Amino acid sequence: MKIAFVSNYLNHHQLHLCNQFYIRCEEFYFIATEKISLERLKMGYEDMASKYPYVIKMYEDSYLRYAAYYIIRTFDVVIFGSCPPSLIELRMRKNLLSFIYTERFLKKGLWYRYIPSIRKKIMDRIVKYKNQNLHVLCASAYSSYDLYLCGYTKPCYKWGYFTDVPLVDKNDLMNMKDQSFCKILWVGRLINGKRIKDVIFLARKLMNNQIDFTMNIIGSGEYERQLHTLVQFMGLGKKIKFLGSMEPDKVKKYMEEANIFLFTSNFKEGWGAVLNEAMCSGCAVVTSHAVGSAPYLIEDKKNGLIYKSGNINDLYRKVSMLINDPKLQYIYGCNAYDTMIKAWSPDIAACRLLDISKSLMSGKRKFYRNGPCSKAYIVKEDWYPKTYKKE
């Protein structure tokens, strides 16, 4: 099978999935529509355009641009990420099998659907092709609901971002964590939407209740100085350490040593690949229900815990319970790693997409029971702590 993935530039969220397509397909190309920006490079992204043999930089010259057009018009399957809608239209003129790989459109608020520019974007990329051979891969549990609100009722597929999932001995992985003392970890940019203040208020509540712990915060951003000030003001200087930004390998080491991983973002977090990484590292995860990946990756009280976004008391109850129960930390960490190995690895995602593509080309729509390429049922923002209905 010949597959192409069209997006702005290759990044670490897509890399391992693309590598699997390259291994498994007759032909595979990643078509980059633009050069990675200096801003992204400063954030720690890597310019991968010249590093992998399957990347076509269509922005470089007319030859590569026309080669990209040819691939988009002729390959068996094309996956569209962030790219000009004109490239989607080029493919859909022939109504050839295509997928849209998308986070949610309304992460800044459901009312954004009434803004003409947002509505036009959704229309031009997806809704106007609802009766054609275009299918949606939801890289957020809330994507299907956003599209439903904009008039798209065709069934969507669960999808996501797929980080590397190394095959390791689970006991060795868990033995890297000191069960006699609780290390809590938070990783991300220190910006609006990540709700990092919730972590600091949690730490104060834990300290006031004489619960022993240490907390590392990895990342940098515009709120860094304010957060440092808040930590000192609350007397948490001995409990919380700000480690700044660091290379992915170093972050991984901290994850492997952490007992509990906190993910506190609000609905602006489209997916949140850091959750994949923490689960791969055997962390006992406590995540906000607003995170786009949480309803897909976390089965509450089985491979982690979900709390209601913004509810510090709910967050405290769950974290304090885990601190006081190292055995539960171990169970959740093991189950989290199993989830990644058995369902959410790049090789499984690639195999499943190839499989459903073959079914769609034969005129049949196929869904897996769970995980990637299962049906993306509508998940509303108020689903937690309720069990969401399969609509």
C-alpha positions in Angstrom: 0.0 0.0 0.0 1.2 3.5 -0.8 0.6 6.1 1.9 1.5 9.7 2.3 1.2 12.0 5.4 0.8 15.7 4.6 1.5 18.2 7.4 3.4 21.4 8.1 6.6 19.7 9.4 7.7 16.4 10.9 7.9 16.6 14.7 8.5 14.2 17.5 4.8 13.6 18.0 4.5 12.0 14.5 8.0 10.6 14.0 7.6 7.1 15.5 4.3 6.6 13.6 5.9 7.7 10.4 8.8 5.3 10.9 6.3 2.4 11.3 4.6 3.4 8.0 7.9 3.6 6.3 8.8 0.0 7.4 5.4 -1.5 6.6 4.3 0.3 3.4 5.2 -0.4 -0.2 5.9 3.4 -0.4 5.6 6.1 2.3 6.3 9.8 2.2 5.9 12.6 4.7 5.2 15.8 2.8 6.3 18.8 4.7 4.4 22.0 3.6 6.6 24.5 5.4 9.9 24.9 7.1 9.9 24.6 10.9 9.8 28.0 12.6 12.5 29.5 14.7 10.0 29.8 17.5 9.5 26.0 17.5 13.2 25.4 17.4 13.6 27.6 20.5 10.9 25.5 22.3 13.1 22.4 21.8 11.7 21.0 18.6 14.2 19.4 16.1 14.4 20.2 12.4 13.9 16.6 11.1 13.3 17.5 7.4 16.7 16.3 6.2 17.2 13.6 8.7 14.7 11.0 7.3 14.6 9.6 3.7 10.9 9.7 3.4 10.5 13.5 3.9 9.6 15.6 0.9 10.1 19.3 1.5 7.6 20.6 -1.0 8.3 24.2 0.0 11.9 24.1 -1.3 11.4 24.2 -5.1 8.8 23.6 -7.9 10.1 20.1 -8.6 9.4 18.9 -5.1 6.1 20.8 -5.0 4.8 19.0 -8.2 6.1 15.7 -6.9 4.0 16.3 -3.7 1.0 17.1 -5.9 1.4 13.9 -7.8 1.6 11.8 -4.7 -1.5 13.5 -3.2 -3.5 12.8 -6.3 -2.4 9.2 -6.9 -1.4 7.3 -3.6 -3.8 4.8 -2.1 -4.1 6.6 1.2 -3.3 10.2 2.2 -3.4 11.4 5.8 -3.8 15.2 6.2 -2.5 17.0 9.3 -1.9 20.7 9.6 -1.8 21.8 5.9 -3.5 24.2 3.4 -7.1 23.1 2.6 -6.2 23.4 -1.1 -4.2 20.2 -0.8 -7.2 18.4 0.7 -9.4 19.7 -2.1 -6.8 18.4 -4.6 -7.2 14.9 -3.3 -11.0 15.1 -2.8 -11.6 16.0 -6.5 -11.0 12.3 -7.2 -12.7 11.2 -4.0 -9.8 9.0 -3.0 -9.4 7.5 0.5 -8.2 10.1 2.9 -7.9 10.8 6.6 -7.9 14.0 8.6 -5.6 13.8 11.6 -6.9 16.5 14.0 -6.9 17.7 17.6 -10.0 19.6 18.6 -11.1 22.8 16.9 -12.8 24.4 19.9 -10.2 24.0 22.6 -10.5 27.7 23.5 -14.2 27.4 24.1 -17.3 25.8 22.5 -18.6 29.2 21.6 -15.7 29.5 19.1 -17.9 27.7 16.6 -19.8 30.9 16.1 -16.7 32.8 14.9 -16.9 32.9 11.1 -13.2 32.2 10.5 -13.2 29.1 12.8 -16.4 27.8 11.2 -15.0 28.3 7.7 -11.8 26.4 8.7 -13.8 23.4 9.9 -16.1 23.6 6.9 -13.2 23.7 4.4 -11.2 21.0 6.0 -13.8 18.5 7.0 -17.6 19.2 7.0 -17.9 19.9 3.3 -16.5 16.5 2.6 -18.8 14.6 5.0 -20.4 12.6 2.1 -17.0 11.8 0.5 -14.3 9.3 1.1 -12.7 11.4 3.9 -12.5 10.1 7.5 -11.5 11.7 10.7 -8.8 10.5 13.1 -9.5 12.2 16.4 -6.3 13.2 18.2 -8.4 14.4 21.2 -11.3 12.8 22.9 -13.2 16.0 22.4 -12.7 16.3 18.6 -15.8 14.3 17.7 -18.0 16.6 19.9 -16.6 19.7 18.4 -17.3 18.4 14.9 -20.8 17.3 15.9 -21.6 20.8 17.1 -20.5 22.0 13.6 -22.8 19.6 11.7 -20.5 16.7 11.1 -22.2 13.5 12.2 -20.2 10.8 10.3 -18.5 8.3 12.7 -14.9 9.2 13.6 -11.9 7.1 14.7 -10.0 7.3 17.9 -6.5 8.3 17.3 -3.8 10.4 19.0 -0.1 11.1 19.2 2.2 8.0 19.4 5.4 8.3 21.3 8.1 5.7 21.4 7.2 2.7 23.5 10.4 0.7 24.3 10.0 -2.9 25.2 11.5 -3.3 28.7 11.2 -5.6 31.6 8.3 -4.2 33.6 9.8 -5.2 37.0 13.1 -3.5 36.1 11.2 -0.4 35.1 9.2 -0.3 38.4 12.3 -1.0 40.5 13.8 2.3 39.4 11.2 4.0 41.6 11.9 4.3 45.4 8.7 3.1 47.0 9.8 4.3 50.5 9.5 8.0 49.5 7.2 9.7 47.1 8.6 11.7 44.2 6.0 13.8 42.3 6.7 15.1 38.8 5.1 17.7 36.5 6.4 18.4 33.0 5.3 21.1 30.5 5.5 24.7 29.5 4.8 27.2 32.2 2.0 28.9 30.4 -1.7 29.7 30.6 -3.8 26.5 30.1 -1.4 24.2 31.9 -2.9 25.1 35.4 0.5 24.8 37.1 -0.8 26.8 40.0 -3.0 23.9 40.9 0.2 21.8 41.5 1.5 24.5 43.9 -1.8 24.7 45.8 -1.8 20.9 46.0 1.7 20.9 47.4 0.7 23.4 50.1 -2.3 21.3 51.1 -0.1 18.2 51.3 2.5 20.0 53.4 -0.2 21.4 55.7 -1.5 17.9 56.3 2.0 16.7 57.0 2.2 14.3 54.1 5.8 13.8 53.0 6.8 14.2 49.4 9.1 16.1 47.0 8.0 17.7 43.7 10.0 18.4 40.6 8.7 20.8 37.9 10.3 20.5 34.5 9.8 23.2 31.9 10.0 26.9 31.3 7.7 29.7 30.1 6.2 33.1 30.6 4.8 32.4 34.1 8.1 31.0 35.5 9.0 34.0 37.6 5.5 34.4 39.1 5.5 30.7 40.0 8.9 30.9 41.7 7.5 33.8 43.7 4.4 31.9 44.7 6.3 28.9 45.8 8.6 31.1 48.1 5.5 33.0 49.4 3.8 29.7 50.4 7.0 28.4 52.1 7.3 25.5 49.6 11.0 26.1 48.7 12.1 22.9 50.2 9.4 20.8 48.7 9.2 22.1 45.1 12.2 22.3 42.7 12.0 24.1 39.3 14.4 22.2 37.0 13.9 24.3 33.8 13.8 22.9 30.3 15.9 19.8 29.5 16.6 17.3 26.7 14.0 14.5 26.3 16.4 11.8 27.5 16.8 13.6 30.8 13.1 14.1 31.2 12.6 10.4 30.6 15.1 9.7 33.5 13.1 11.9 35.8 9.9 10.1 34.7 11.4 6.7 35.4 12.3 7.7 38.9 9.0 9.5 39.7 6.3 7.7 41.6 3.4 10.0 40.7 3.0 12.1 37.5 0.6 15.1 37.5 -1.1 16.4 34.4 -3.2 19.5 35.3 -4.0 21.1 31.9 -7.4 22.5 31.0 -9.3 22.0 27.8 -6.7 23.9 25.8 -4.5 20.7 25.9 -5.4 19.2 22.6 -3.8 15.8 23.3 -0.8 16.0 25.6 1.9 13.5 24.5 3.6 13.9 27.9 0.9 11.6 29.3 2.0 8.8 26.8 5.6 9.3 28.0 4.7 9.2 31.7 2.7 6.0 31.2 5.6 4.4 29.3 7.8 5.2 32.3 5.5 3.4 34.7 4.3 6.5 36.6 1.1 6.4 38.6 -0.7 9.2 36.7 -3.2 11.7 38.1 -4.6 13.7 35.2 -7.2 16.4 34.7 -10.4 15.2 32.9 -9.9 18.1 30.4 -6.8 16.8 28.8 -7.6 15.6 25.3 -5.8 12.2 25.7 -7.1 11.4 29.2 -10.5 9.8 28.3 -8.7 7.6 25.7 -5.6 6.6 27.6 -6.7 6.5 31.3 -9.1 4.0 32.6 -9.9 5.6 36.0 -8.8 3.5 39.0 -7.2 0.9 36.8 -4.2 2.4 35.1 -4.3 5.9 36.7 -6.6 8.4 38.3 -8.7 11.2 36.7 -9.8 14.3 38.7 -12.2 17.1 37.8 -10.2 19.9 36.1 -9.6 22.8 38.4 -10.9 21.0 41.5 -8.0 21.2 44.0 -9.8 19.1 46.6 -10.4 16.3 44.2 -6.8 16.5 43.1 -5.6 16.4 46.7 -7.8 13.4 47.6 -6.3 11.3 44.7 -2.7 12.3 45.2 -2.7 11.9 49.0 -4.4 8.4 48.5 -1.5 7.4 46.2 1.2 8.8 48.4 -0.2 6.7 51.3 -0.4 3.5 49.2 2.8 2.6 47.4 1.3 -0.7 46.3 -1.4 1.2 44.4 1.3 3.3 42.8 3.0 0.1 41.6 -0.3 -1.3 40.2 -1.2 1.8 38.3 2.3 2.2 37.0 2.4 -1.4 35.7 -1.1 -1.1 34.1 -0.1 2.2 32.5 2.9 0.7 30.9 0.8 -2.3 29.7 -1.7 0.1 28.1 1.0 1.7 26.0 2.6 -1.6 25.0 -0.7 -3.4 24.2 -2.8 -0.7 22.6 -1.2 2.8 22.1 2.2 2.0 20.6 3.2 3.4 17.1 3.4 0.0 15.5 -0.1 -1.0 16.7 -1.5 2.3 15.4 0.2 1.9 12.0 -1.0 -1.7 11.6 -4.6 -0.8 12.5 -4.7 2.2 10.1 -3.4 0.0 7.3 -6.1 -2.6 8.2 -9.0 -0.2 8.3 -7.7 1.4 5.0 -8.0 -2.0 3.3 -11.5 -2.4 4.6 -12.6 1.1 3.5 -11.1 0.5 0.0 -13.2 -2.6 -0.3 -16.3 -0.7 0.7 -16.6 -1.7 4.3 -16.2 0.4 7.4 -14.3 -1.3 10.3 -13.8 -0.3 13.9 -11.6 -1.9 16.5 -13.2 -2.5 19.9 -10.8 -0.1 21.8 -7.7 1.9 21.3 -6.6 3.4 18.0 -9.1 3.0 15.2 -12.0 2.2 17.5 -15.1 4.4 17.3 -14.6 7.9 18.7 -17.9 8.3 20.6 -19.0 11.8 21.5 -17.4 12.9 24.8 -18.7 16.2 26.2 -16.7 18.4 28.4 -18.7 17.6 31.5 -18.3 13.9 31.2 -16.4 13.5 34.4 -17.2 12.1 36.9 -20.1 10.7 34.9 -19.5 7.8 32.6 -19.9 9.1 29.1 -22.5 7.6 26.9 -21.9 6.0 23.5 -23.9 8.2 21.2 
